[in-house]
Every structure is written in C-alpha cells, then in structure tokens.
Amino acid sequence: MPHKKLLLAQKRCPVCGLMFNWRKKWQLNWHTVIYCSERCRRNKTSDKNENR
C-alpha cells in the first residue's frame, strides 16, 4: 500500500526558504500558517534586518 503523504499541501518558509508540509495539528488554521517552525517565527524580524 503506497504512502499518501506525498499528496500533502506544501508551503515555503519566508525565513529559511525550506518547503514544509501540512500537519494534522494545523488542520484548522493551515491558511494562517506562515513559518515552518517556532525558531523561524521568532527569527522573522532579525532576518529582515540582516538584508538592510
């Protein structure tokens, strides 16, 4: 029986640039998920300041 996880929705994290997959814990708010991890969410402002 093949895995169905290949068909999950994906997004790109604006901080690290990595693709991340849909998770069941995000099922109710997937449209508001922006960052792949708590670490990227915390570093969102420092990443913007480095580009200046």
SULGI-V535799 format. One record per run of one state. SS is the DSSP state (helix for helix, strand for strand, loop for the rest). FROM is the first residue (numbers start at 1). TO is the last residue. If there is no record, write none. Layout:
SS;FROM;TO + SS;FROM;TO
//
This chain:
loop;1;4 + helix;5;7 + loop;8;9 + strand;10;12 + loop;13;18 + strand;19;21 + loop;22;23 + helix;24;26 + loop;27;29 + helix;30;32 + loop;33;37 + helix;38;42 + loop;43;43 + helix;44;50 + loop;51;52
//
